[in-house]
Amino acid sequence: MNAENVFCDKISFKILPELVCFGRLTSDHYVLAFVTSSDKVYIYNPKFYHSSEGTTKILSQDFIKCSSIHSICAIHTGKFEHISNRNDLLIIGSKYGILIYDSVNNVDIFWKELKNNGVNTILYKHFDERYKQYKDTDIIFIGGHCSLIGLNYSAKELFWTVTSDRIYAITCLSYENDEEYLNDIVVGSEDYTIRIFRNELIIHEISETDAVIKLISLGGEYFGYGLRNGTIGVYNRVNRLWRIKSKNKPICFVSHDINYDGYPELICGWNNGKVDARLRSNGVVVFKIQLDDCVAGMTVGDYYGFTDVLLVCTIEGDIRCYSLRRSKNELNSESSEDALRHLITKRQNLLLEIQSIDQNSNLSQWSKNDVRQANLNIIKANTELQTKLEVSPDKPCVNLTIQTNDGTLLRCVVLFAEGIFRDESHVIHPPENVPYTSTFSIELYPKRDIATDIFIKAYAIPIKRCSDQNSYYLLASTQLLPQFCLYRLLSQNPKLNFRADLDSVRSGVFFVVHERPQRLAIWLNQNFILESEITVNEQSSLFVVFEELRSPNKWISTINNNLNNFVVEQENSKRLLYITMTNKGEITIKTENLELAANLVQSISRHFNITELSSTCDFPKLFNTLEELIEMSNAYSLTQQHVLMDMTTKSDNIKRLVVKAEDYRLAGNCLIPKVHNTKVYWGWRRN
């Protein structure tokens, strides 16, 4: 689809990427608001002239400087009917808090300090009378440091929950389910996780391969996502429909039905200046333009008399407006072209299948002598790839062995896996002078405890070659990497080794399930790499000890209480994992790794189809560290209050001395003002 460029404009400001928003910030039109490189907020309000010939000309460029704050991290617009039913309000978030500004009346509605949480992203959402929980309410959702906050028009906190890392993206899924209107909040964070909240409870978690920096609703239960490594895609609830990966970074998302098929497309602006729109169902590109600079922001809507336009601005101040309106003839022509393209592709695939069937039919009639004399690449019919996983005995990794079942030599191996390799792929291609082999061994270093499918493709060297020496047979296989693969089994006997070490591990989780130890043994066999399967007798309890091989990235912190000499000493957490289950269904997990314990409990709950589970946990070192941090935070807060009170007192004294000095100067007494000015100077130096 081609887009018509309606007009181009250039402003004299450098715009920060992602800090652009659109709204009815003036009384007449939807306008553009942006943050400049000098941390200032401006509203762009141009004057247009539309000629009778259909041309558009910009008569003037008017800028409105807004009340702004330092260290701006997010900007958004929203309409609060309790405050103003005419225009939108500007929502500005920074590291220290959030400001609501009325640009029409040039007043600050409120300032909410969030110095301990900060603002990374903002989402405004209006809930109409269909939603029971927030009926007829306007809410600002704020994603900060490990917490999600919801505020209303008066800065009252309506919603609060925590996450495990910084929140970079928020969107809402509004849909009808069983005659009930639901609104789920989708949150993307730096810990590679997408969480779906209903009210204040997490109902789904989705693990990705990098930090989630962009989210947008695509209607119903569909939403688009973007990662820091250049990946974008679409989920239907927890099912991923498609994804693509680029070497560029997604900057902004917009959803709009470009091709009028009844479903919104995912429109993405990239840091290389590209803007493309992809179908929600399969990711096929239906619209694409290329700009000269990084995209700073974009929107779709009506703009100064232009209807259904895509407005894009770059970091260099270029503003482009593209018309998305299409005539019926153009839409019919595009749909016909898509149908023809689909039929041509289907025809080519069918021709290839017919050709393959004919070749196989002819070969089946040949004798062995005919096959030997023919100039063909030959490989055994039952040749296939065999894979094996085992925990390395001397390295913190998993060894993946790939070989052929009949000794057929391999030229190279290509592996595809999410979150394991740097670019999600790994190629093993020995040089020509190295003898070929039928076996390859690859060391895998998973960074996180996530089950991953490894797609393997190998080039097999034919037993008998034809004149083309560069022809190979392609063999394919898939290997599932278990979730807890970087844990080496040490013992299954509680009376033998590691008893002294386990007694020293005081942290862990205890819970009860209505299951037998044999069921937990099945879970262990599926989620760990074991040399032989774990079996449990009917009347026996289950006991296993694992060693964690992954390099420790979590630490137990002990804090020096001397505030004047603040030191954080870190010691390595214990590397043992102890799991036991009795005949009564009592499961005990001992580990110093809090994140590992949480992952184990969630995995066991999913295996047993448990939706609600009561558990008791105890992590003494972490709790002591938390208490020390709280005490230190209280001490810092008290010191801050004393410093602020002292600064206020000295500021009042300085103002009083300045006024007195000016009075004496006007009275003609020059000696006393000099004394007061000296006091003012030293008071300022002490501040």
N, C-alpha and C positions, 0 to 999 in steps of 0.2 A: 504494500500500500504506500502510495506517495502522498506527502503532506504538502499543502500549499502554505508558503511563508507569507503571512499576512503583513507583518511589519517587523523591522529591526530597530533596536535602540541601543544607545551606549551611554552609560552614566560614568561619572568621574570618581567612583569609589571602588575599592577592592573589597569583594564580598567574601566572607568566611564560608567555607563549604558546610552544608547541613544546617546553617543558621539563617534560614530563609523561611518565611511563612506568608500566607495570603489570607485575606479576610476583608469584611466590610468595616474597615477601620475608620473610614470617613462616612459622612452621612449619605453619600451618593452612590459610590461604586466600590467594587472589590479592588483592593490595592495590594501592592507588594511591600513587605517589611523585611528588613535585612540587617545584619550586624556587619560592621566594617572591620577592617584589620586593626583599627584604633580602638576597638571595643565600644563603639557607638552604635545606637539603634536609630535607623531612619525609616520613614515611610515615604515611598515614592508615589507621587500623585501627579502624573503628567496631564497635559491638555492636548486632546486630539482634534483634528479636523477631518471630517469625512466628506469627500467631494462627491458630486453627482455621478462622476465617472467611475466610482468604486475605488478610488485611491485613498490612502490614509496618510496623513502628515501629522507629525508631532509639533505642536506650536510652542510648548514650553515644558521645562522640567522643574517641577516643584518638589522640594524635599521637606519633610516635617521631622525635626529632631525630637526624639522621645526621651522621656525620663528613663535613664538607664542605670545599670549597676556594673560593678567590676567583675571580671572573670566570668563572662556570660558563656554558658554551656548549652543552652537550649532556648528555643523561641517558638511560640505557638499562638493561635488565636482561638477564641471561644465566645459564644454569646450567652450571657447570664441575664435571663429575663427578670430576675429579681432586682437587677441593677439598671439595665438598659435594654429595652426591647427594640431599639432602632439599629444600633451598631454593635460590632464585635469589640471585645476587649483584647488587649495585647498581653500575653503571658510570657514573662521573661524569667528564666531560671539561671542561677549562677552556683558557684561553689558554696555560697553562704546562705542562700535562701531563694525565695520566689517572689516576684513582684507582679501585681495585676495593675495595668495602666489603661486609663480611658483616654484615647487620643483625641476624641471630639471635644471633651471638656478640659483636657490637659490636666488631669488629676490622677494621683495614685489611689487606687481603690483599697489595696492593703499590701503590706509587706510581711511575709512569714519567714522567720529565721529558721534555717535548717543547717546550721553550721556543722553538726555532727553527722549529717546524712548527705548534704549536698544535692545537686540536681544534675543528672546525666541526660535525662530525656523526659519529655512532657507529652501527655495525651489528654485532650479535652473530650468529654463524652457527655451527651445529653440522654438521660433515661426518661422515656415518656411513661404514660400511665399504664402501659402493658407490663412493666417490670415491677414486681411486688416489693423487692427489697429497697430499691432506690427510685420510688415512684415520683415522676415529675421532678427530677433532680439533675442539676448540672454539677459534674465532678471533674476535678483536675487530678489525674493520676501522675504521680511523680516517681520516677525511678532514680534511686540514688545509690548510696554505698550499702549494699546488702539489705535494703528495705524498699518496700513499695507502699506509698502513702497516697490516700485520696482525700482531697480538700473540697469543700463547697465554696459558695460565693463569699462567705464571711470568714474564710480561713479556718473553719471548724473541721477537725479531723473526723472523717466518716469511715475511713478504711485504712488498715495498717496490717502489714504482714512482712515476713523476712524471707530472704533468699540467701544462698551461700556465697554470692559474689556480686560485683557491681552490675547494675541493670543498665543496659544500653538501648533497649527497644521495648515498646509496649504497643499492643493493639487489642481490640475487643472483637469478639465473635458474637453477633446477635442473631438468634435464630429461634424457631418454634419447634418444640419437642414435646410430644404427648399433650397437645393443647396447652402448653405452658411456654411462655416466652423466657428464654434464658439469655444471659449475657456473661460469657466467660472471658476472663482477662488472660491474654497470652503475653508472657514476659520472656525476653531473651537476655542472657547475662554473659559475663566474661568467662565463666567456667564451662563454656561449650554446651550449655543446656537451655532448652526451651521448656518453660513450665506453663501449664494451663491451670489457672485458678478459677474456682467457682466459689463465690463469696470470699472467704479467707483460707480455703483449703485447697491444696494441690490435688487435682484429679488425674493429671497426666504429666509425665516428664519425658522429654525427647532429647537424646544425646546427639550432639553434632561434632564436627571435626575441628571447629575453631570458634572464637568468640562470636556470639550472635549480635550483630550491630543494627539490623534492620528487620522490621516486621510490619505487615500491613494486612488488613482484612480484605478478602476477595469475595465476600458474600457468603452467607450461611456459615458452614463450618470450615470453609477454605481460608487459608492465609498464606501469604508469601513471606519468605525469609531471606536474609542475606548475611553472609559470614565475612569476617575480616580477610580471609584468604581468597576472596573473589568468587565464592560459590553463592548462587541464588537458586531458589526452587520454590515449590508449592506443596503444602500439606493439606490433606483432608482429614482434619482431626489429628490422629497420630500416624496416619498412613501417608507416606511421601509419594506424590504422584510423579514428580520429575525433579531433576536438578541439573544445572550446568556449572562448570567451573571456568573462570577467566583469570588471566594474569592481572586484570585490573580490579579496582575496588568499587563496590556499589556505594553511591553517595546518598541517593534518595529514591523513594518508591512512590508511585501513584497508581491507583486502580481506576480503570474506566473501560467501558464497553466501546472499543474502537470500531470493531467490525459488525456491531449491531446483531450479535448472535444471542443476546440475552444474558451473557455472562461477562463479567469484567475481566479485562486483561491486566497482566502485571507489567507496568511501565517502569523501567529502571533507568536512572541517570548514573553514568560511570565517571570515574576520575580522568579518563582519557577523552572526555567530551562526547562520548557516544550515548545516544538515547534509543532504547529499543523496547518494544512491547511484545509480550509473549502470551500465547494462549494459556488459560488456566489449566486446561486438561492435560496438555502434553508439552508445553514449552516452545512450540513452533513460533518463530518470529513472524509477526504480521505487520510490523511497522518499525522503521529504523531511520535515524538521522545522525549526522556527524557534525559536531561543533569543534571549534578550534581550541577551546580551553576546557578545563575541568568543570563539570556541572556543579553549581552551588545549590540549586533548588528548582522545583517545578511544580505546577498544578494544572488541573484541567477544569474548565468552567467557562463562565461568562466574564468578559473583561472589557470595560469601556465600549459597549456596543457590539463587541465581537462575541458571538455565541458559539459554544462548544469548541473552544480553542485550547491548545496545549501551550502554556507559557513556561519558557525555560530561561533561566539566567545562569551565567557563568561567573567564576571567581574574578574575572577581569572586568565585570560590569556590563557584559553584553546581554541584552534581553531580546529573545526571539519569541515570536508568536506564530503558531502553526494552526491552520484550520483543520479540524477533524470531521467536518460535515461532508457526507458523501451522498451523491444522488442515487436514485434507485437503479439507474442504468449502470453506474459504476459498481454498486454493490452486487448486482446480478452478474456483471462481467467478472468481478473478483471471485465470486462463489463458483462460477463456471470454470475459471482458471484453476482454482483449487481442486475441483472435482476432476478436471482433466489431468492435472499433475498426479493426483492420487491413482487414477486409472492407469496412467503410463507406468508408474512405479509397480503397481500390482501386475501389469502385463509383463514387465521385465523379470520379476520374481518367478512368475509362472513359466516363462520361457527357460529360465535357468533350471527350474525343477524338471521340466520335460527333457532338457538336454542331459541332465544327470541321470534320469531314469533310462533314457535311450543308451547311454554309455554303459550303465550297469547291466542292462539287458544284453547288449552285445558281448560284454566281457564274460557274462555267465555262460555263453555258448562256446567260448574259446576253450581249447585244450591247454594243458600245461605247456606243451611245446610252443603253441602259438603265443602264449603270454611271455615266454622266455625270449622269443624272437622279436616281439613287438618292442618298439622304442617307447617304453612307458616307465614312469616312476612306480615302483612296487613297494608296498609295505604289508606286513601281516595283517590280516583282517581283524584279529582280536587284540591288536595293540592298543593299550590305554595307559593313562597316567595313574600312578599310585602315590598317595601322599601320606605322610606320617608326622605327627607332632610329638615332641618330647621336650621336657624341661632340661635345660643345659645343666650338667653336673658341676661346672666350674665357672659359669658366667651368668649374669642376671638377664637371661634372655630365653627365648623359646626357639628350638631348632626345628625348622620345617624341611623335611626331606622329600624331594620330588624325584621319581624314577619311573621308568617304563616297566611293565610287567614281564616283557620278554627280552629285555636287554637292548632294545632299539636305541640307537644313539640319538642324542638331542643336540641341536645346534645352539639354541638359546631358549631362555625362559622369560616370560613377562608376567608380572604379578600386579594385580589391582586390588587395593584395600583402602578403606577410609580410616584416617587417623593413625596409621602405622608408619607409612612412608612419607617422606617430606612432601612430595608432589602427588601423593596417593597412588603412585606406581613405582615399580622397581624392575629393572631389566638386567639380566645376567647374559652377557654375550662374550664368550671367550674369544681371544684372538685366533687368527687362522693357524698360527704355528703351534697351538696347543692341541694335543690329542682330544678328540671328542669323547664324551662320556655319556652314560645313560642315567647318571644320578647327579643331582644338584642338592646342595644343602645351603639354606638361607637362615641367618640369625634374625629373629624378630624381637623388637623392643617396644611393646605396646606402652603408651604413656598413661593410659587410664584403664580401669576395669570395665570394659565394654565388649560384648560379644560382637565379633566382626566376621563377615564373609570375605574370604580371600579368593579372588577369581584368577585362575592360573591358565596361561596359554603357553604351549611349548611347541617349538618347531622340530619335528622328527625327521631325521635323515633317512631317505628311502634305502631299502636293502639293495635294490637295483635302480640305477639312475638312467635317465634318458640323456639326450644331448644337452638339455638345459640343466646346468649344475647348480642353479640358484632356486630350484623348486624344492619345496618341503611340504610335508604333511602337517597340518595344524591339529594338535591335540589339546583338549580343554578339560578342565576339572575345577571343582569348587571345594574349598576346605573351610570349615567353620572353626574359628579361633574362639575357644570358650571364654566366658567373661572373666573368670579368675584363673588365667593361665600362668601368671608369673608368681605362682606359689608352689613350692616343692614339698611333697609329702615326706615327713620325717618319721612318723610313727603312728601305729594304730593300736598300740598296747599301752594302757594307762599305767601298768606296773613296771614298765621298763625305763626308758630314757626320758630326759627333759622334765622330770617331776620338779626338781629344784628350780629350774628356769620358769616353769609355769606357775609355781607358788609365788614368784616375784612379780608376776603380771596380775595386778589388782584391778585393772580396768576391764570392763566388758559389759555384756548385755544378757539379760535373762528373760525368757518368755515361754509360754506354754501353748502348744498346738494339739489338736485332736487328731494326731497322726502317729504312725508307727515308725520306729527307727529305719525300717527298710525303705520307706518312702524318702527319708532324708538321704539315705545312701544313693538312691537313684539321682537325686539332685546333685550330690557330690560328683558322681560319675559323669554327669552332663556338663558341669560348670568348672571342673578342674581337669588338668592333664595328669593322668595317672598311668603308671606302668601296667597295672591290672585293676580290674573293677573291685570296688569295696563291697563286701557282702556282710550281712548281719544276720545272726540267727534269730529265731522267733522270740526267745526269752532274753536276748542279750541287749546291752546298751551299746551305743555308738560312741566311739572316741577316735578323734584324728588330731594330729598336730602338723601344721604346715609352717614353712619358713617363707617369709616375704622376700622376694628377690629384687623388687623394684627399688631404685635408689630413693632414699627417703626425701620427700619434698614437704613433709609435714614434721613439725618440730614441737617438742614440749618445752615451753618457755618458762624459765625461772627468772624473776625480776629482782634486781637489787633495790631494796626499799629506800636507799639514799637518793632522794629526789635531786640533790645538788650534783650527784654523780650518777646519772641515769645510765645503767648498763643492762643489756639484755643478754643473758647467757643462754645458749641453746645446747641441748643435749639430744642425741639421737634417740628416737623412740625404739621400743623393743620390736624385734623383727619376727616374733613368733605369733602364730594364730592357732587358737585352741577351740575346737568345736566338739561338743558332746551332747547326746540326747538319750534320755532314759526311756523306759517302757511306758512311763506315765505321760510322755509327750513334752517333758521339760527340756528345753534347749538352752545351753549356755555357750556363749561366744566370748572368749577372752582375747583381747588385743588392745594395744595402746593406741591404735590408729582409729580415731573416731569416724572418719570418712569410710574406712573399710567396714567397720561394724554396721554403719547405716546401709551400705550397699548390700551386705550379706542379708540383713533383715528384710530389705525390700525384695531381693531375689528369692529368698525362701518363701515370702508371702505370695509372690506371683506364682511360684511353683505349686503351692498348696491352694491357690485361688482364695486367698484370705484378703478381704477388703478392710477389715478392722482388726487391730491387734494391740493388746496391752502388753507393755514391756517395761522392764526396770533396768536402767543403765547406771553405771558408776565409773567415772573417769576422774579419780582424785587429783592427779597432776593438772589436768586441764581445768578442773573446778578451782583449784588453788590459784592457778595462773589467772583465771577470770576474776577471782576475788582481789588479787593484787592489782590487776589492771583497773578494776572499779575504784579501789582505794586511791590509786594514783590519779585517776581521772577526777575524783572528787577533790583531791589536793590541788590539782591544776586549776580546777574551776574556782576554788576558794582564792587561790593566788591571783587568778584573773580578775575576780571581783575586787580584790584589794587594789590591784594596779589601776583598774578603771575608776575606782573611787578617788584614788590619789591623783590621777590625771584630771578628773573633773574638778577637784578642789584647786589644783594648780592653774587650770584653764580659767576658772572664775577669778582667781587672784590676778592673773595676767590681764584679763579684760578690765578689772577694776583699776589696776595701776595705769593701763593705757588711757583710760578715761580721765583719771586724775592728772596725768602728765599733760594731756591736751588742755585741760582746764587751766593749769598753771601757765602753760605757754601762751594761751590767749590772754591771761591776766598780766603778762609781761614779766613773770618770774621765771628766768631761764635756769637758775641753779637747781631748784627742786625738780623740774622735769628731767634734768640729767640724772638725778638720783633714781627717779622712778623708772627711767628707761634702762638704767643699769640693772635694776631689780627684774624688769621684764626680760632682759637678755638672759640673765642667769636662771630665771625661772623657765625660760624656753629651752636653755641648754640642758637643764635637769630632766625635762620631759623627753 
